[in-house]
Amino acid sequence: MAEQPLLQLQGISKRFGAVQVLHGVDFEVAAGEVVALVGDNGAGKSTLIKVMSGIFKPDGGTIRWEGTARHLGGPADATDLGIATVYQDLALCDNLDVVANLYLGREERGVAGLIDETTMERDATVLLRRLAVAIPSVRTPVASLSGGQRQSVAVARATMGAPKMVILDEPTAALGVPQTRQVLALIDRLRVEGLAVVVISHNLVDVFQIADRIIVLRLGQRVATFEAAASSADQVVAAMTGASEMDVAHALQTGGASA
């Protein structure tokens, strides 16, 4: 990666009781770059993104933002820097419409402190159009949206604070092909707008479609980094599992393993 990282983690360690989850992990992502973070269950991916988002404080290591060492005392510190996170549960309210979900907790106020529904609806429409998010209406209840539309609304909400970086936890999990295509297009849009994007995913097909680089964790350690355009799924699976590429290719051919 040629340019200075927007976010850089150096030697991050994290322990829970007797269990060492992260062992001196390095990580970096630049503005306008999509980095996929992959690994088997228990590799440390969720712990690492929770360090990035200020939920977990590392036991060791340094967090640098735009080249300057920073201390993240909590999620608010990460938000203040410009880091937004969309977790797998999305945290949307099904009984509210899209506008209400986008502005939940940050409602626009007008005369006499009353909620300014007109301004919120207008700005929500502008935001979703800019991100090319296709939904029936900003007044559609979230409960009636498809999985891809719900994911897109959650990502759009994350961008409302004008973050510089967005973390997406399994954004295409359990989505059909058309819905997945919609979410991947949105991720590409975030990259075009100059945001740094970190994606956790088990779906290597999606990873190779959207990522610039792929960072592999195994047993709490960073074991490999790949340029997506110059790598193969066999190489990534081999790094994830510790097997050889030949063994992975043979297992895939015989149906004994799945990427």
C-alpha positions as CSV (number, residue, x, y, z in Angstrom):
1,M,0.0,0.0,0.0
2,A,1.7,3.1,-1.2
3,E,0.0,5.9,0.7
4,Q,-0.1,6.4,4.5
5,P,-2.8,4.4,6.1
6,L,-5.8,6.2,7.5
7,L,-5.9,3.6,10.3
8,Q,-2.9,1.6,11.4
9,L,-2.8,-1.0,14.2
10,Q,0.6,-2.1,15.4
11,G,1.3,-5.1,17.6
12,I,-2.3,-5.3,18.9
13,S,-2.7,-7.9,21.7
14,K,-5.9,-8.8,23.6
15,R,-6.5,-11.3,26.3
16,F,-9.7,-12.5,27.9
17,G,-8.8,-14.2,31.2
18,A,-6.5,-17.1,30.3
19,V,-7.3,-16.9,26.6
20,Q,-5.0,-14.8,24.4
21,V,-7.2,-13.8,21.5
22,L,-4.9,-11.5,19.5
23,H,-1.1,-11.9,19.4
24,G,0.6,-8.7,18.2
25,V,-1.6,-8.1,15.2
26,D,-0.8,-5.4,12.6
27,F,-3.5,-4.0,10.4
28,E,-3.8,-1.0,8.0
29,V,-6.3,0.5,5.7
30,A,-6.1,3.6,3.5
31,A,-8.7,6.1,2.4
32,G,-10.5,4.8,-0.8
33,E,-9.4,1.2,-0.1
34,V,-11.5,-1.8,0.7
35,V,-9.7,-4.3,2.9
36,A,-11.3,-7.7,3.7
37,L,-10.5,-9.3,7.0
38,V,-10.9,-13.1,6.7
39,G,-10.3,-16.2,8.9
40,D,-12.0,-19.2,10.4
41,N,-14.3,-18.8,13.4
42,G,-12.1,-18.0,16.4
43,A,-9.4,-16.4,14.4
44,G,-9.9,-13.0,16.2
45,K,-11.7,-11.0,13.5
46,S,-14.5,-9.8,15.7
47,T,-12.2,-8.9,18.5
48,L,-9.9,-6.9,16.1
49,I,-12.8,-4.8,14.7
50,K,-14.1,-4.2,18.2
51,V,-10.6,-2.8,19.0
52,M,-10.9,-0.6,16.0
53,S,-14.3,0.6,17.0
54,G,-13.4,1.4,20.6
55,I,-15.4,-1.4,22.2
56,F,-12.4,-3.3,23.4
57,K,-9.2,-1.7,24.8
58,P,-6.1,-3.6,23.6
59,D,-3.7,-5.0,26.2
60,G,-0.8,-4.0,24.1
61,G,0.1,-2.3,20.8
62,T,-0.5,1.1,19.2
63,I,-3.5,2.6,17.3
64,R,-2.6,5.3,14.8
65,W,-5.1,7.5,13.0
66,E,-3.7,9.6,10.1
67,G,-0.3,8.8,11.4
68,T,-0.9,9.9,15.0
69,A,-1.1,7.6,18.0
70,R,-4.5,7.6,19.5
71,H,-6.2,6.1,22.6
72,L,-9.7,4.8,22.1
73,G,-11.4,4.9,25.5
74,G,-14.8,3.8,24.1
75,P,-17.0,3.8,20.9
76,A,-17.5,7.5,21.2
77,D,-13.8,8.1,20.7
78,A,-13.8,6.0,17.5
79,T,-16.9,7.9,16.3
80,D,-15.2,11.2,17.0
81,L,-12.2,10.2,14.8
82,G,-14.5,9.2,12.0
83,I,-14.9,5.4,12.4
84,A,-18.4,4.0,11.9
85,T,-19.3,0.3,12.4
86,V,-22.2,-1.7,11.0
87,Y,-22.6,-5.0,12.9
88,Q,-24.3,-8.1,11.6
89,D,-27.5,-7.5,13.6
90,L,-27.8,-4.0,11.9
91,A,-29.6,-2.5,15.0
92,L,-32.6,-1.3,12.9
93,C,-36.1,-0.7,14.3
94,D,-38.6,-2.7,12.2
95,N,-41.6,-0.7,13.4
96,L,-40.1,2.6,12.1
97,D,-39.7,3.8,8.6
98,V,-36.4,4.4,6.8
99,V,-36.3,8.1,7.7
100,A,-36.9,7.4,11.4
101,N,-34.2,4.7,11.4
102,L,-31.6,7.0,9.7
103,Y,-32.2,9.8,12.2
104,L,-32.9,7.7,15.3
105,G,-31.2,9.6,18.2
106,R,-30.2,12.5,16.0
107,E,-33.5,13.9,14.9
108,E,-33.5,17.3,13.2
109,R,-35.4,20.0,15.2
110,G,-37.3,22.9,13.9
111,V,-39.5,25.6,15.4
112,A,-40.1,25.2,19.1
113,G,-37.9,22.1,19.2
114,L,-40.3,20.0,17.2
115,I,-39.0,17.3,15.0
116,D,-38.5,18.6,11.4
117,E,-40.0,15.7,9.4
118,T,-39.8,17.6,6.1
119,T,-36.1,18.3,6.4
120,M,-35.3,14.8,7.5
121,E,-37.3,13.3,4.6
122,R,-35.6,15.5,2.1
123,D,-32.1,14.9,3.4
124,A,-32.7,11.1,3.7
125,T,-33.8,11.0,0.0
126,V,-30.7,12.9,-1.1
127,L,-28.4,10.6,0.9
128,L,-29.9,7.4,-0.4
129,R,-29.8,8.7,-4.0
130,R,-26.2,9.7,-3.6
131,L,-25.3,6.2,-2.4
132,A,-27.6,4.6,-5.2
133,V,-29.7,2.8,-2.5
134,A,-32.9,1.6,-4.2
135,I,-35.9,1.4,-1.9
136,P,-39.6,2.0,-2.5
137,S,-39.7,5.1,-0.4
138,V,-38.0,6.7,2.6
139,R,-41.3,6.3,4.3
140,T,-41.3,2.5,3.8
141,P,-41.3,0.6,7.2
142,V,-38.0,-1.2,7.6
143,A,-39.8,-4.4,8.3
144,S,-41.1,-4.6,4.7
145,L,-37.6,-4.2,3.1
146,S,-35.5,-7.0,1.7
147,G,-32.4,-8.1,3.4
148,G,-30.2,-6.2,1.0
149,Q,-32.2,-3.1,1.4
150,R,-32.0,-3.3,5.2
151,Q,-28.3,-3.7,5.0
152,S,-28.0,-0.7,2.7
153,V,-30.1,1.4,5.0
154,A,-27.8,0.4,7.9
155,V,-24.7,1.4,5.9
156,A,-26.3,4.7,4.8
157,R,-27.1,5.5,8.4
158,A,-23.4,4.8,9.3
159,T,-22.3,7.4,6.8
160,M,-24.5,10.2,8.2
161,G,-21.9,11.4,10.6
162,A,-19.5,11.9,7.6
163,P,-17.1,9.2,8.7
164,K,-13.8,8.6,7.0
165,M,-13.9,4.8,7.6
166,V,-16.7,2.2,7.7
167,I,-16.4,-1.3,9.2
168,L,-18.9,-3.8,7.9
169,D,-19.4,-7.1,9.7
170,E,-20.6,-9.9,7.4
171,P,-22.6,-7.4,5.2
172,T,-23.8,-10.1,2.7
173,A,-24.5,-12.9,5.1
174,A,-27.8,-14.8,4.3
175,L,-28.5,-12.5,1.3
176,G,-29.6,-13.8,-2.1
177,V,-27.7,-13.0,-5.3
178,P,-29.5,-9.8,-6.3
179,Q,-29.4,-8.5,-2.7
180,T,-25.7,-9.3,-2.4
181,R,-25.1,-7.5,-5.7
182,Q,-26.8,-4.4,-4.3
183,V,-24.7,-4.4,-1.1
184,L,-21.4,-4.9,-3.0
185,A,-22.3,-2.0,-5.3
186,L,-22.8,0.1,-2.2
187,I,-19.4,-0.8,-0.8
188,D,-17.9,0.1,-4.1
189,R,-19.7,3.4,-3.9
190,L,-18.2,4.1,-0.5
191,R,-14.7,3.4,-1.9
192,V,-15.4,5.8,-4.8
193,E,-16.4,8.5,-2.3
194,G,-12.9,8.1,-0.7
195,L,-13.9,6.2,2.5
196,A,-11.7,3.4,3.9
197,V,-13.8,0.3,4.2
198,V,-13.1,-2.8,6.3
199,V,-15.2,-5.9,5.5
200,I,-15.4,-9.1,7.6
201,S,-16.7,-11.9,5.4
202,H,-16.7,-15.7,5.2
203,N,-17.8,-15.5,1.5
204,L,-14.6,-15.5,-0.6
205,V,-16.6,-14.9,-3.8
206,D,-17.9,-11.6,-2.4
207,V,-14.4,-10.8,-1.0
208,F,-12.7,-11.2,-4.4
209,Q,-15.4,-9.1,-6.1
210,I,-15.0,-6.1,-3.8
211,A,-11.7,-6.1,-1.9
212,D,-8.5,-4.4,-2.9
213,R,-6.5,-6.3,-0.3
214,I,-7.3,-9.4,1.9
215,I,-5.8,-9.8,5.3
216,V,-5.9,-13.3,6.9
217,L,-6.0,-14.0,10.6
218,R,-5.4,-17.4,12.0
219,L,-5.5,-18.2,15.7
220,G,-5.2,-14.5,16.6
221,Q,-2.3,-13.8,14.3
222,R,-2.0,-12.0,11.0
223,V,-0.6,-14.8,8.7
224,A,-1.0,-13.4,5.2
225,T,-1.9,-10.4,3.1
226,F,-3.0,-10.7,-0.5
227,E,-3.7,-8.3,-3.3
228,A,-7.1,-9.5,-4.4
229,A,-6.5,-8.9,-8.1
230,A,-3.3,-11.0,-8.1
231,S,-4.4,-13.9,-5.8
232,S,-6.7,-16.9,-5.8
233,A,-9.2,-18.4,-3.4
234,D,-7.0,-21.4,-2.9
235,Q,-4.2,-19.2,-1.6
236,V,-6.5,-17.5,0.9
237,V,-8.0,-20.7,2.1
238,A,-4.6,-22.2,2.5
239,A,-3.6,-19.2,4.7
240,M,-6.8,-19.5,6.7
241,T,-6.3,-23.2,7.4
242,G,-2.6,-23.6,7.4
243,A,-2.9,-26.2,4.7
244,S,-0.9,-26.2,1.4
245,E,-2.4,-24.7,-1.7
246,M,-2.2,-28.1,-3.3
247,D,-4.1,-29.8,-0.5
248,V,-6.8,-27.1,-0.7
249,A,-7.2,-27.4,-4.4
250,H,-7.4,-31.2,-4.1
251,A,-10.0,-30.9,-1.3
252,L,-12.1,-28.5,-3.3
253,Q,-12.0,-30.7,-6.4
254,T,-13.1,-33.8,-4.5
255,G,-15.8,-31.9,-2.5
256,G,-14.0,-32.4,0.8
257,A,-13.8,-28.6,1.6
258,S,-15.6,-25.5,0.8
259,A,-14.3,-21.9,0.5
